[in-house]
Amino acid sequence: MSLLLKHVCEAIRLLVMEYQFFIRDEIMTYPTVVFKKKIHAVKNETTCLCGMSYRFMIPNKTKELFKPIHFRKMKEITCKRCKYLLAESSP
């Protein structure tokens, strides 16, 4: 393959990747919970992707009685570790 063709193929591959990330960020929503003033991505009913534990629908020691789960876009997640792990696991 010529050098020009390789560069064109690489540019197309990068554009497709950027488009996939754009679609994922604009369309996909993820279950999240607010915990210690950060928005975390939910792994299951008691754990965030970053490994922090919280309680869902069980009274806890803070002023909040429950930790409600809300669906948010990736750009709204403020926990850097959760966001990184979520980006790695997304197609």
mmCIF file as gemmi writes it, N, C-alpha and C atoms, coordinates in Angstrom:
data_model
loop_
_atom_site.group_PDB
_atom_site.id
_atom_site.type_symbol
_atom_site.label_atom_id
_atom_site.label_alt_id
_atom_site.label_comp_id
_atom_site.label_asym_id
_atom_site.label_entity_id
_atom_site.label_seq_id
_atom_site.pdbx_PDB_ins_code
_atom_site.Cartn_x
_atom_site.Cartn_y
_atom_site.Cartn_z
_atom_site.occupancy
_atom_site.B_iso_or_equiv
_atom_site.pdbx_formal_charge
_atom_site.auth_seq_id
_atom_site.auth_asym_id
_atom_site.pdbx_PDB_model_num
ATOM 1 N N . MET Axp A 1 ? 0.837 -1.179 0 1 0 ? 1 A 1
ATOM 2 C CA . MET Axp A 1 ? 0 0 0 1 0 ? 1 A 1
ATOM 3 C C . MET Axp A 1 ? 0.877 1.237 0 1 0 ? 1 A 1
ATOM 4 N N . SER Axp A 2 ? 0.4 2.226 -0.676 1 0 ? 2 A 1
ATOM 5 C CA . SER Axp A 2 ? 1.177 3.463 -0.708 1 0 ? 2 A 1
ATOM 6 C C . SER Axp A 2 ? 1.052 4.191 0.633 1 0 ? 2 A 1
ATOM 7 N N . LEU Axp A 3 ? 1.962 5.073 0.872 1 0 ? 3 A 1
ATOM 8 C CA . LEU Axp A 3 ? 1.988 5.838 2.119 1 0 ? 3 A 1
ATOM 9 C C . LEU Axp A 3 ? 0.744 6.716 2.237 1 0 ? 3 A 1
ATOM 10 N N . LEU Axp A 4 ? 0.32 7.319 1.116 1 0 ? 4 A 1
ATOM 11 C CA . LEU Axp A 4 ? -0.868 8.171 1.126 1 0 ? 4 A 1
ATOM 12 C C . LEU Axp A 4 ? -2.116 7.368 1.504 1 0 ? 4 A 1
ATOM 13 N N . LEU Axp A 5 ? -2.244 6.172 0.951 1 0 ? 5 A 1
ATOM 14 C CA . LEU Axp A 5 ? -3.392 5.333 1.245 1 0 ? 5 A 1
ATOM 15 C C . LEU Axp A 5 ? -3.413 4.921 2.723 1 0 ? 5 A 1
ATOM 16 N N . LYS Axp A 6 ? -2.255 4.652 3.293 1 0 ? 6 A 1
ATOM 17 C CA . LYS Axp A 6 ? -2.173 4.311 4.715 1 0 ? 6 A 1
ATOM 18 C C . LYS Axp A 6 ? -2.643 5.476 5.581 1 0 ? 6 A 1
ATOM 19 N N . HIS Axp A 7 ? -2.234 6.693 5.206 1 0 ? 7 A 1
ATOM 20 C CA . HIS Axp A 7 ? -2.644 7.878 5.971 1 0 ? 7 A 1
ATOM 21 C C . HIS Axp A 7 ? -4.149 8.117 5.857 1 0 ? 7 A 1
ATOM 22 N N . VAL Axp A 8 ? -4.7 7.896 4.683 1 0 ? 8 A 1
ATOM 23 C CA . VAL Axp A 8 ? -6.14 8.061 4.479 1 0 ? 8 A 1
ATOM 24 C C . VAL Axp A 8 ? -6.903 7.033 5.31 1 0 ? 8 A 1
ATOM 25 N N . CYS Axp A 9 ? -6.453 5.796 5.299 1 0 ? 9 A 1
ATOM 26 C CA . CYS Axp A 9 ? -7.105 4.74 6.094 1 0 ? 9 A 1
ATOM 27 C C . CYS Axp A 9 ? -7.048 5.061 7.587 1 0 ? 9 A 1
ATOM 28 N N . GLU Axp A 10 ? -5.918 5.549 8.049 1 0 ? 10 A 1
ATOM 29 C CA . GLU Axp A 10 ? -5.756 5.913 9.452 1 0 ? 10 A 1
ATOM 30 C C . GLU Axp A 10 ? -6.685 7.076 9.813 1 0 ? 10 A 1
ATOM 31 N N . ALA Axp A 11 ? -6.791 8.066 8.928 1 0 ? 11 A 1
ATOM 32 C CA . ALA Axp A 11 ? -7.673 9.212 9.177 1 0 ? 11 A 1
ATOM 33 C C . ALA Axp A 11 ? -9.135 8.763 9.246 1 0 ? 11 A 1
ATOM 34 N N . ILE Axp A 12 ? -9.535 7.859 8.375 1 0 ? 12 A 1
ATOM 35 C CA . ILE Axp A 12 ? -10.913 7.35 8.386 1 0 ? 12 A 1
ATOM 36 C C . ILE Axp A 12 ? -11.167 6.573 9.67 1 0 ? 12 A 1
ATOM 37 N N . ARG Axp A 13 ? -10.211 5.764 10.084 1 0 ? 13 A 1
ATOM 38 C CA . ARG Axp A 13 ? -10.357 4.996 11.32 1 0 ? 13 A 1
ATOM 39 C C . ARG Axp A 13 ? -10.536 5.926 12.524 1 0 ? 13 A 1
ATOM 40 N N . LEU Axp A 14 ? -9.757 7.006 12.583 1 0 ? 14 A 1
ATOM 41 C CA . LEU Axp A 14 ? -9.866 7.958 13.684 1 0 ? 14 A 1
ATOM 42 C C . LEU Axp A 14 ? -11.209 8.686 13.667 1 0 ? 14 A 1
ATOM 43 N N . LEU Axp A 15 ? -11.702 9.041 12.486 1 0 ? 15 A 1
ATOM 44 C CA . LEU Axp A 15 ? -13.007 9.694 12.383 1 0 ? 15 A 1
ATOM 45 C C . LEU Axp A 15 ? -14.13 8.781 12.861 1 0 ? 15 A 1
ATOM 46 N N . VAL Axp A 16 ? -14.053 7.511 12.499 1 0 ? 16 A 1
ATOM 47 C CA . VAL Axp A 16 ? -15.07 6.547 12.94 1 0 ? 16 A 1
ATOM 48 C C . VAL Axp A 16 ? -15.039 6.416 14.457 1 0 ? 16 A 1
ATOM 49 N N . MET Axp A 17 ? -13.848 6.355 15.042 1 0 ? 17 A 1
ATOM 50 C CA . MET Axp A 17 ? -13.731 6.266 16.502 1 0 ? 17 A 1
ATOM 51 C C . MET Axp A 17 ? -14.328 7.501 17.175 1 0 ? 17 A 1
ATOM 52 N N . GLU Axp A 18 ? -14.021 8.7 16.648 1 0 ? 18 A 1
ATOM 53 C CA . GLU Axp A 18 ? -14.561 9.926 17.223 1 0 ? 18 A 1
ATOM 54 C C . GLU Axp A 18 ? -16.08 9.939 17.135 1 0 ? 18 A 1
ATOM 55 N N . TYR Axp A 19 ? -16.617 9.471 16.014 1 0 ? 19 A 1
ATOM 56 C CA . TYR Axp A 19 ? -18.072 9.428 15.842 1 0 ? 19 A 1
ATOM 57 C C . TYR Axp A 19 ? -18.704 8.469 16.851 1 0 ? 19 A 1
ATOM 58 N N . GLN Axp A 20 ? -18.076 7.313 17.061 1 0 ? 20 A 1
ATOM 59 C CA . GLN Axp A 20 ? -18.596 6.348 18.028 1 0 ? 20 A 1
ATOM 60 C C . GLN Axp A 20 ? -18.603 6.939 19.427 1 0 ? 20 A 1
ATOM 61 N N . PHE Axp A 21 ? -17.532 7.66 19.818 1 0 ? 21 A 1
ATOM 62 C CA . PHE Axp A 21 ? -17.488 8.29 21.129 1 0 ? 21 A 1
ATOM 63 C C . PHE Axp A 21 ? -18.552 9.376 21.237 1 0 ? 21 A 1
ATOM 64 N N . PHE Axp A 22 ? -18.764 10.143 20.165 1 0 ? 22 A 1
ATOM 65 C CA . PHE Axp A 22 ? -19.779 11.187 20.166 1 0 ? 22 A 1
ATOM 66 C C . PHE Axp A 22 ? -21.161 10.58 20.374 1 0 ? 22 A 1
ATOM 67 N N . ILE Axp A 23 ? -21.463 9.524 19.628 1 0 ? 23 A 1
ATOM 68 C CA . ILE Axp A 23 ? -22.759 8.863 19.756 1 0 ? 23 A 1
ATOM 69 C C . ILE Axp A 23 ? -22.935 8.31 21.166 1 0 ? 23 A 1
ATOM 70 N N . ARG Axp A 24 ? -21.887 7.668 21.689 1 0 ? 24 A 1
ATOM 71 C CA . ARG Axp A 24 ? -21.973 7.092 23.036 1 0 ? 24 A 1
ATOM 72 C C . ARG Axp A 24 ? -22.226 8.183 24.077 1 0 ? 24 A 1
ATOM 73 N N . ASP Axp A 25 ? -21.527 9.315 23.949 1 0 ? 25 A 1
ATOM 74 C CA . ASP Axp A 25 ? -21.665 10.382 24.932 1 0 ? 25 A 1
ATOM 75 C C . ASP Axp A 25 ? -22.992 11.122 24.819 1 0 ? 25 A 1
ATOM 76 N N . GLU Axp A 26 ? -23.545 11.234 23.625 1 0 ? 26 A 1
ATOM 77 C CA . GLU Axp A 26 ? -24.772 12 23.429 1 0 ? 26 A 1
ATOM 78 C C . GLU Axp A 26 ? -26.033 11.168 23.594 1 0 ? 26 A 1
ATOM 79 N N . ILE Axp A 27 ? -25.977 9.88 23.343 1 0 ? 27 A 1
ATOM 80 C CA . ILE Axp A 27 ? -27.177 9.055 23.36 1 0 ? 27 A 1
ATOM 81 C C . ILE Axp A 27 ? -27.245 8.149 24.586 1 0 ? 27 A 1
ATOM 82 N N . MET Axp A 28 ? -26.149 7.506 24.902 1 0 ? 28 A 1
ATOM 83 C CA . MET Axp A 28 ? -26.146 6.528 25.995 1 0 ? 28 A 1
ATOM 84 C C . MET Axp A 28 ? -26.329 7.219 27.349 1 0 ? 28 A 1
ATOM 85 N N . THR Axp A 29 ? -27.111 6.584 28.201 1 0 ? 29 A 1
ATOM 86 C CA . THR Axp A 29 ? -27.233 7.03 29.59 1 0 ? 29 A 1
ATOM 87 C C . THR Axp A 29 ? -26.846 5.855 30.485 1 0 ? 29 A 1
ATOM 88 N N . TYR Axp A 30 ? -26.33 6.182 31.641 1 0 ? 30 A 1
ATOM 89 C CA . TYR Axp A 30 ? -25.812 5.165 32.549 1 0 ? 30 A 1
ATOM 90 C C . TYR Axp A 30 ? -26.423 5.357 33.93 1 0 ? 30 A 1
ATOM 91 N N . PRO Axp A 31 ? -26.658 4.27 34.663 1 0 ? 31 A 1
ATOM 92 C CA . PRO Axp A 31 ? -27.166 4.416 36.03 1 0 ? 31 A 1
ATOM 93 C C . PRO Axp A 31 ? -26.079 5.025 36.914 1 0 ? 31 A 1
ATOM 94 N N . THR Axp A 32 ? -26.454 6.042 37.662 1 0 ? 32 A 1
ATOM 95 C CA . THR Axp A 32 ? -25.487 6.742 38.511 1 0 ? 32 A 1
ATOM 96 C C . THR Axp A 32 ? -26.081 6.986 39.89 1 0 ? 32 A 1
ATOM 97 N N . VAL Axp A 33 ? -25.214 7.263 40.831 1 0 ? 33 A 1
ATOM 98 C CA . VAL Axp A 33 ? -25.621 7.615 42.184 1 0 ? 33 A 1
ATOM 99 C C . VAL Axp A 33 ? -24.686 8.714 42.675 1 0 ? 33 A 1
ATOM 100 N N . VAL Axp A 34 ? -25.225 9.647 43.45 1 0 ? 34 A 1
ATOM 101 C CA . VAL Axp A 34 ? -24.41 10.707 44.04 1 0 ? 34 A 1
ATOM 102 C C . VAL Axp A 34 ? -23.935 10.209 45.393 1 0 ? 34 A 1
ATOM 103 N N . PHE Axp A 35 ? -22.613 10.199 45.561 1 0 ? 35 A 1
ATOM 104 C CA . PHE Axp A 35 ? -22.021 9.686 46.792 1 0 ? 35 A 1
ATOM 105 C C . PHE Axp A 35 ? -20.779 10.496 47.104 1 0 ? 35 A 1
ATOM 106 N N . LYS Axp A 36 ? -20.704 11.068 48.287 1 0 ? 36 A 1
ATOM 107 C CA . LYS Axp A 36 ? -19.587 11.917 48.712 1 0 ? 36 A 1
ATOM 108 C C . LYS Axp A 36 ? -19.326 13.048 47.718 1 0 ? 36 A 1
ATOM 109 N N . LYS Axp A 37 ? -20.382 13.728 47.316 1 0 ? 37 A 1
ATOM 110 C CA . LYS Axp A 37 ? -20.355 14.895 46.432 1 0 ? 37 A 1
ATOM 111 C C . LYS Axp A 37 ? -19.833 14.603 45.027 1 0 ? 37 A 1
ATOM 112 N N . LYS Axp A 38 ? -19.772 13.345 44.635 1 0 ? 38 A 1
ATOM 113 C CA . LYS Axp A 38 ? -19.372 12.97 43.282 1 0 ? 38 A 1
ATOM 114 C C . LYS Axp A 38 ? -20.455 12.097 42.675 1 0 ? 38 A 1
ATOM 115 N N . ILE Axp A 39 ? -20.566 12.157 41.354 1 0 ? 39 A 1
ATOM 116 C CA . ILE Axp A 39 ? -21.508 11.302 40.645 1 0 ? 39 A 1
ATOM 117 C C . ILE Axp A 39 ? -20.748 10.076 40.17 1 0 ? 39 A 1
ATOM 118 N N . HIS Axp A 40 ? -21.174 8.901 40.662 1 0 ? 40 A 1
ATOM 119 C CA . HIS Axp A 40 ? -20.51 7.636 40.357 1 0 ? 40 A 1
ATOM 120 C C . HIS Axp A 40 ? -21.373 6.794 39.423 1 0 ? 40 A 1
ATOM 121 N N . ALA Axp A 41 ? -20.731 5.966 38.594 1 0 ? 41 A 1
ATOM 122 C CA . ALA Axp A 41 ? -21.438 4.99 37.766 1 0 ? 41 A 1
ATOM 123 C C . ALA Axp A 41 ? -21.718 3.757 38.624 1 0 ? 41 A 1
ATOM 124 N N . VAL Axp A 42 ? -22.925 3.226 38.515 1 0 ? 42 A 1
ATOM 125 C CA . VAL Axp A 42 ? -23.371 2.115 39.344 1 0 ? 42 A 1
ATOM 126 C C . VAL Axp A 42 ? -22.936 0.78 38.735 1 0 ? 42 A 1
ATOM 127 N N . LYS Axp A 43 ? -22.379 -0.091 39.582 1 0 ? 43 A 1
ATOM 128 C CA . LYS Axp A 43 ? -22.025 -1.447 39.16 1 0 ? 43 A 1
ATOM 129 C C . LYS Axp A 43 ? -23.152 -2.41 39.526 1 0 ? 43 A 1
ATOM 130 N N . ASN Axp A 44 ? -23.605 -2.331 40.764 1 0 ? 44 A 1
ATOM 131 C CA . ASN Axp A 44 ? -24.747 -3.134 41.227 1 0 ? 44 A 1
ATOM 132 C C . ASN Axp A 44 ? -25.454 -2.348 42.326 1 0 ? 44 A 1
ATOM 133 N N . GLU Axp A 45 ? -26.319 -2.999 43.086 1 0 ? 45 A 1
ATOM 134 C CA . GLU Axp A 45 ? -27.13 -2.257 44.054 1 0 ? 45 A 1
ATOM 135 C C . GLU Axp A 45 ? -26.36 -1.728 45.258 1 0 ? 45 A 1
ATOM 136 N N . THR Axp A 46 ? -25.11 -2.106 45.443 1 0 ? 46 A 1
ATOM 137 C CA . THR Axp A 46 ? -24.347 -1.596 46.59 1 0 ? 46 A 1
ATOM 138 C C . THR Axp A 46 ? -22.958 -1.075 46.235 1 0 ? 46 A 1
ATOM 139 N N . THR Axp A 47 ? -22.529 -1.167 44.986 1 0 ? 47 A 1
ATOM 140 C CA . THR Axp A 47 ? -21.157 -0.822 44.621 1 0 ? 47 A 1
ATOM 141 C C . THR Axp A 47 ? -21.112 0.034 43.361 1 0 ? 47 A 1
ATOM 142 N N . CYS Axp A 48 ? -20.194 0.999 43.348 1 0 ? 48 A 1
ATOM 143 C CA . CYS Axp A 48 ? -19.917 1.797 42.154 1 0 ? 48 A 1
ATOM 144 C C . CYS Axp A 48 ? -18.825 1.094 41.345 1 0 ? 48 A 1
ATOM 145 N N . LEU Axp A 49 ? -18.629 1.524 40.108 1 0 ? 49 A 1
ATOM 146 C CA . LEU Axp A 49 ? -17.575 0.927 39.285 1 0 ? 49 A 1
ATOM 147 C C . LEU Axp A 49 ? -16.196 1.091 39.906 1 0 ? 49 A 1
ATOM 148 N N . CYS Axp A 50 ? -15.983 2.202 40.613 1 0 ? 50 A 1
ATOM 149 C CA . CYS Axp A 50 ? -14.668 2.46 41.21 1 0 ? 50 A 1
ATOM 150 C C . CYS Axp A 50 ? -14.431 1.65 42.483 1 0 ? 50 A 1
ATOM 151 N N . GLY Axp A 51 ? -15.469 0.934 42.956 1 0 ? 51 A 1
ATOM 152 C CA . GLY Axp A 51 ? -15.303 0.095 44.136 1 0 ? 51 A 1
ATOM 153 C C . GLY Axp A 51 ? -15.889 0.676 45.41 1 0 ? 51 A 1
ATOM 154 N N . MET Axp A 52 ? -16.332 1.934 45.391 1 0 ? 52 A 1
ATOM 155 C CA . MET Axp A 52 ? -16.943 2.536 46.584 1 0 ? 52 A 1
ATOM 156 C C . MET Axp A 52 ? -18.279 1.859 46.858 1 0 ? 52 A 1
ATOM 157 N N . SER Axp A 53 ? -18.573 1.647 48.118 1 0 ? 53 A 1
ATOM 158 C CA . SER Axp A 53 ? -19.842 1.023 48.499 1 0 ? 53 A 1
ATOM 159 C C . SER Axp A 53 ? -20.838 2.085 48.947 1 0 ? 53 A 1
ATOM 160 N N . TYR Axp A 54 ? -22.077 1.876 48.615 1 0 ? 54 A 1
ATOM 161 C CA . TYR Axp A 54 ? -23.16 2.74 49.057 1 0 ? 54 A 1
ATOM 162 C C . TYR Axp A 54 ? -24.359 1.843 49.323 1 0 ? 54 A 1
ATOM 163 N N . ARG Axp A 55 ? -25.413 2.407 49.835 1 0 ? 55 A 1
ATOM 164 C CA . ARG Axp A 55 ? -26.616 1.617 50.099 1 0 ? 55 A 1
ATOM 165 C C . ARG Axp A 55 ? -27.76 2.186 49.28 1 0 ? 55 A 1
ATOM 166 N N . PHE Axp A 56 ? -28.429 1.322 48.549 1 0 ? 56 A 1
ATOM 167 C CA . PHE Axp A 56 ? -29.59 1.72 47.763 1 0 ? 56 A 1
ATOM 168 C C . PHE Axp A 56 ? -30.843 1.207 48.45 1 0 ? 56 A 1
ATOM 169 N N . MET Axp A 57 ? -31.775 2.115 48.702 1 0 ? 57 A 1
ATOM 170 C CA . MET Axp A 57 ? -33.062 1.798 49.328 1 0 ? 57 A 1
ATOM 171 C C . MET Axp A 57 ? -32.908 1.226 50.74 1 0 ? 57 A 1
ATOM 172 N N . ILE Axp A 58 ? -31.8 1.56 51.4 1 0 ? 58 A 1
ATOM 173 C CA . ILE Axp A 58 ? -31.593 1.159 52.796 1 0 ? 58 A 1
ATOM 174 C C . ILE Axp A 58 ? -31.183 2.419 53.55 1 0 ? 58 A 1
ATOM 175 N N . PRO Axp A 59 ? -31.772 2.713 54.679 1 0 ? 59 A 1
ATOM 176 C CA . PRO Axp A 59 ? -31.368 3.909 55.423 1 0 ? 59 A 1
ATOM 177 C C . PRO Axp A 59 ? -29.868 3.888 55.746 1 0 ? 59 A 1
ATOM 178 N N . ASN Axp A 60 ? -29.223 5.045 55.607 1 0 ? 60 A 1
ATOM 179 C CA . ASN Axp A 60 ? -27.805 5.131 55.961 1 0 ? 60 A 1
ATOM 180 C C . ASN Axp A 60 ? -27.606 6.221 57.013 1 0 ? 60 A 1
ATOM 181 N N . LYS Axp A 61 ? -26.379 6.476 57.402 1 0 ? 61 A 1
ATOM 182 C CA . LYS Axp A 61 ? -26.1 7.372 58.514 1 0 ? 61 A 1
ATOM 183 C C . LYS Axp A 61 ? -26.163 8.85 58.147 1 0 ? 61 A 1
ATOM 184 N N . THR Axp A 62 ? -26.191 9.188 56.872 1 0 ? 62 A 1
ATOM 185 C CA . THR Axp A 62 ? -26.207 10.595 56.481 1 0 ? 62 A 1
ATOM 186 C C . THR Axp A 62 ? -27.624 11.151 56.547 1 0 ? 62 A 1
ATOM 187 N N . LYS Axp A 63 ? -27.763 12.426 56.204 1 0 ? 63 A 1
ATOM 188 C CA . LYS Axp A 63 ? -29.069 13.072 56.215 1 0 ? 63 A 1
ATOM 189 C C . LYS Axp A 63 ? -30.006 12.429 55.191 1 0 ? 63 A 1
ATOM 190 N N . GLU Axp A 64 ? -29.46 12.011 54.051 1 0 ? 64 A 1
ATOM 191 C CA . GLU Axp A 64 ? -30.3 11.372 53.043 1 0 ? 64 A 1
ATOM 192 C C . GLU Axp A 64 ? -30.734 10 53.544 1 0 ? 64 A 1
ATOM 193 N N . LEU Axp A 65 ? -31.989 9.694 53.356 1 0 ? 65 A 1
ATOM 194 C CA . LEU Axp A 65 ? -32.483 8.399 53.782 1 0 ? 65 A 1
ATOM 195 C C . LEU Axp A 65 ? -32.161 7.325 52.755 1 0 ? 65 A 1
ATOM 196 N N . PHE Axp A 66 ? -32.196 7.683 51.474 1 0 ? 66 A 1
ATOM 197 C CA . PHE Axp A 66 ? -31.937 6.727 50.404 1 0 ? 66 A 1
ATOM 198 C C . PHE Axp A 66 ? -30.971 7.322 49.392 1 0 ? 66 A 1
ATOM 199 N N . LYS Axp A 67 ? -30.314 6.476 48.631 1 0 ? 67 A 1
ATOM 200 C CA . LYS Axp A 67 ? -29.446 6.901 47.532 1 0 ? 67 A 1
ATOM 201 C C . LYS Axp A 67 ? -30.174 6.574 46.234 1 0 ? 67 A 1
ATOM 202 N N . PRO Axp A 68 ? -30.89 7.528 45.673 1 0 ? 68 A 1
ATOM 203 C CA . PRO Axp A 68 ? -31.623 7.236 44.442 1 0 ? 68 A 1
ATOM 204 C C . PRO Axp A 68 ? -30.684 7.087 43.235 1 0 ? 68 A 1
ATOM 205 N N . ILE Axp A 69 ? -31.035 6.179 42.357 1 0 ? 69 A 1
ATOM 206 C CA . ILE Axp A 69 ? -30.269 5.975 41.129 1 0 ? 69 A 1
ATOM 207 C C . ILE Axp A 69 ? -30.929 6.778 40.017 1 0 ? 69 A 1
ATOM 208 N N . HIS Axp A 70 ? -30.128 7.584 39.326 1 0 ? 70 A 1
ATOM 209 C CA . HIS Axp A 70 ? -30.604 8.376 38.192 1 0 ? 70 A 1
ATOM 210 C C . HIS Axp A 70 ? -29.786 8.008 36.967 1 0 ? 70 A 1
ATOM 211 N N . PHE Axp A 71 ? -30.396 8.082 35.801 1 0 ? 71 A 1
ATOM 212 C CA . PHE Axp A 71 ? -29.676 7.822 34.557 1 0 ? 71 A 1
ATOM 213 C C . PHE Axp A 71 ? -29.144 9.139 34.011 1 0 ? 71 A 1
ATOM 214 N N . ARG Axp A 72 ? -27.832 9.162 33.759 1 0 ? 72 A 1
ATOM 215 C CA . ARG Axp A 72 ? -27.169 10.375 33.27 1 0 ? 72 A 1
ATOM 216 C C . ARG Axp A 72 ? -26.236 10.026 32.12 1 0 ? 72 A 1
ATOM 217 N N . LYS Axp A 73 ? -25.855 11.052 31.359 1 0 ? 73 A 1
ATOM 218 C CA . LYS Axp A 73 ? -24.888 10.877 30.275 1 0 ? 73 A 1
ATOM 219 C C . LYS Axp A 73 ? -23.488 10.778 30.87 1 0 ? 73 A 1
ATOM 220 N N . MET Axp A 74 ? -22.571 10.209 30.102 1 0 ? 74 A 1
ATOM 221 C CA . MET Axp A 74 ? -21.209 9.993 30.616 1 0 ? 74 A 1
ATOM 222 C C . MET Axp A 74 ? -20.535 11.296 31.026 1 0 ? 74 A 1
ATOM 223 N N . LYS Axp A 75 ? -20.793 12.373 30.297 1 0 ? 75 A 1
ATOM 224 C CA . LYS Axp A 75 ? -20.111 13.631 30.622 1 0 ? 75 A 1
ATOM 225 C C . LYS Axp A 75 ? -20.556 14.199 31.967 1 0 ? 75 A 1
ATOM 226 N N . GLU Axp A 76 ? -21.667 13.717 32.521 1 0 ? 76 A 1
ATOM 227 C CA . GLU Axp A 76 ? -22.141 14.181 33.824 1 0 ? 76 A 1
ATOM 228 C C . GLU Axp A 76 ? -21.514 13.416 34.987 1 0 ? 76 A 1
ATOM 229 N N . ILE Axp A 77 ? -20.861 12.295 34.725 1 0 ? 77 A 1
ATOM 230 C CA . ILE Axp A 77 ? -20.219 11.504 35.779 1 0 ? 77 A 1
ATOM 231 C C . ILE Axp A 77 ? -18.948 12.229 36.21 1 0 ? 77 A 1
ATOM 232 N N . THR Axp A 78 ? -18.833 12.515 37.512 1 0 ? 78 A 1
ATOM 233 C CA . THR Axp A 78 ? -17.698 13.304 37.997 1 0 ? 78 A 1
ATOM 234 C C . THR Axp A 78 ? -16.592 12.47 38.637 1 0 ? 78 A 1
ATOM 235 N N . CYS Axp A 79 ? -16.849 11.223 38.964 1 0 ? 79 A 1
ATOM 236 C CA . CYS Axp A 79 ? -15.804 10.353 39.503 1 0 ? 79 A 1
ATOM 237 C C . CYS Axp A 79 ? -14.896 9.926 38.342 1 0 ? 79 A 1
ATOM 238 N N . LYS Axp A 80 ? -13.652 10.318 38.405 1 0 ? 80 A 1
ATOM 239 C CA . LYS Axp A 80 ? -12.727 10.044 37.295 1 0 ? 80 A 1
ATOM 240 C C . LYS Axp A 80 ? -12.504 8.548 37.096 1 0 ? 80 A 1
ATOM 241 N N . ARG Axp A 81 ? -12.408 7.799 38.173 1 0 ? 81 A 1
ATOM 242 C CA . ARG Axp A 81 ? -12.168 6.35 38.049 1 0 ? 81 A 1
ATOM 243 C C . ARG Axp A 81 ? -13.384 5.65 37.432 1 0 ? 81 A 1
ATOM 244 N N . CYS Axp A 82 ? -14.585 5.999 37.87 1 0 ? 82 A 1
ATOM 245 C CA . CYS Axp A 82 ? -15.798 5.403 37.284 1 0 ? 82 A 1
ATOM 246 C C . CYS Axp A 82 ? -15.891 5.731 35.795 1 0 ? 82 A 1
ATOM 247 N N . LYS Axp A 83 ? -15.607 6.974 35.447 1 0 ? 83 A 1
ATOM 248 C CA . LYS Axp A 83 ? -15.691 7.4 34.05 1 0 ? 83 A 1
ATOM 249 C C . LYS Axp A 83 ? -14.674 6.647 33.198 1 0 ? 83 A 1
ATOM 250 N N . TYR Axp A 84 ? -13.456 6.482 33.716 1 0 ? 84 A 1
ATOM 251 C CA . TYR Axp A 84 ? -12.412 5.751 32.993 1 0 ? 84 A 1
ATOM 252 C C . TYR Axp A 84 ? -12.81 4.291 32.784 1 0 ? 84 A 1
ATOM 253 N N . LEU Axp A 85 ? -13.287 3.634 33.83 1 0 ? 85 A 1
ATOM 254 C CA . LEU Axp A 85 ? -13.682 2.224 33.729 1 0 ? 85 A 1
ATOM 255 C C . LEU Axp A 85 ? -14.876 2.04 32.812 1 0 ? 85 A 1
ATOM 256 N N . LEU Axp A 86 ? -15.794 2.99 32.825 1 0 ? 86 A 1
ATOM 257 C CA . LEU Axp A 86 ? -16.962 2.926 31.959 1 0 ? 86 A 1
ATOM 258 C C . LEU Axp A 86 ? -16.561 3.106 30.498 1 0 ? 86 A 1
ATOM 259 N N . ALA Axp A 87 ? -15.639 4.022 30.241 1 0 ? 87 A 1
ATOM 260 C CA . ALA Axp A 87 ? -15.164 4.251 28.875 1 0 ? 87 A 1
ATOM 261 C C . ALA Axp A 87 ? -14.406 3.035 28.341 1 0 ? 87 A 1
ATOM 262 N N . GLU Axp A 88 ? -13.647 2.375 29.219 1 0 ? 88 A 1
ATOM 263 C CA . GLU Axp A 88 ? -12.896 1.174 28.814 1 0 ? 88 A 1
ATOM 264 C C . GLU Axp A 88 ? -13.825 0.025 28.465 1 0 ? 88 A 1
ATOM 265 N N . SER Axp A 89 ? -14.926 -0.107 29.201 1 0 ? 89 A 1
ATOM 266 C CA . SER Axp A 89 ? -15.823 -1.24 28.988 1 0 ? 89 A 1
ATOM 267 C C . SER Axp A 89 ? -16.82 -1.021 27.865 1 0 ? 89 A 1
ATOM 268 N N . SER Axp A 90 ? -17.004 0.227 27.428 1 0 ? 90 A 1
ATOM 269 C CA . SER Axp A 90 ? -17.967 0.502 26.349 1 0 ? 90 A 1
ATOM 270 C C . SER Axp A 90 ? -17.373 0.092 25.009 1 0 ? 90 A 1
ATOM 271 N N . PRO Axp A 91 ? -18.246 -0.378 24.1 1 0 ? 91 A 1
ATOM 272 C CA . PRO Axp A 91 ? -17.743 -0.781 22.774 1 0 ? 91 A 1
ATOM 273 C C . PRO Axp A 91 ? -17.279 0.383 21.942 1 0 ? 91 A 1
